[in-house]
Amino acid sequence: MGLESTIGVAKTGTNSVRTTVPEGITEFLGVKAGDKLEWKMEVHKNERAAIVTKKSDSVGSVELARYSMKRKRKLVD
């Protein structure tokens, strides 16, 4: 199953675009407003792909671990 979002103009007169990250992706990555994303580009068998990950730092890693533990507790309760 894939999730979709629509690309829109970020700022008139530039080539920048923006989109909304689907809720399922934000939960999966454990991201929230203000977090930073890291983008990587790859070409595999002549197909272009973008890999998006939550930018890691020591605080981000701890927060992601906390999120995972909270999520597990909710599922058990």
HUURTA-V659770 format. One record per pair of residues at least 12 apart in sequence whose ideal C-beta (glycine too) atoms are under 10 Angstrom apart, sorted by sequence separation. I is the first residue (numbers start at 1). GAP is how many residues later the second one is. D is the distance in whole Angstrom. If there is no record, write none. Layout:
i->{I & I}
gap->{GAP & GAP}
d->{D & D}
This chain:
i->{6 & 7 & 8 & 39 & 40 & 5 & 6 & 38 & 39 & 40 & 5 & 6 & 38 & 39 & 4 & 5 & 37 & 38 & 5 & 21 & 37 & 38 & 39 & 5 & 37 & 38 & 3 & 4 & 36 & 37 & 38 & 3 & 35 & 36 & 2 & 3 & 5 & 35 & 36 & 3 & 31 & 36 & 3 & 31 & 32 & 1 & 29 & 31 & 29 & 30 & 31 & 36 & 3 & 29 & 35 & 28 & 25 & 26 & 35 & 31 & 35 & 30 & 21 & 32 & 31 & 30 & 31 & 30 & 29 & 30 & 32 & 30 & 31 & 30 & 29 & 30 & 27 & 30 & 27}
gap->{12 & 12 & 12 & 12 & 12 & 13 & 13 & 13 & 13 & 13 & 14 & 14 & 14 & 14 & 15 & 15 & 15 & 15 & 16 & 16 & 16 & 16 & 16 & 17 & 17 & 17 & 18 & 18 & 18 & 18 & 18 & 19 & 19 & 19 & 20 & 20 & 20 & 20 & 20 & 21 & 21 & 21 & 22 & 22 & 22 & 23 & 23 & 23 & 24 & 24 & 24 & 24 & 25 & 25 & 25 & 26 & 27 & 28 & 28 & 29 & 29 & 30 & 31 & 31 & 32 & 33 & 33 & 34 & 35 & 35 & 35 & 36 & 36 & 37 & 38 & 38 & 40 & 41 & 44}
d->{10 & 5 & 9 & 7 & 8 & 10 & 6 & 8 & 6 & 8 & 4 & 8 & 7 & 8 & 10 & 5 & 5 & 5 & 7 & 8 & 7 & 7 & 10 & 6 & 6 & 5 & 9 & 7 & 8 & 6 & 8 & 4 & 6 & 4 & 10 & 9 & 9 & 7 & 10 & 6 & 10 & 9 & 6 & 10 & 10 & 9 & 8 & 5 & 7 & 6 & 9 & 8 & 10 & 5 & 7 & 10 & 8 & 10 & 9 & 9 & 10 & 9 & 8 & 9 & 10 & 7 & 9 & 4 & 8 & 9 & 9 & 9 & 9 & 4 & 10 & 7 & 9 & 9 & 8}
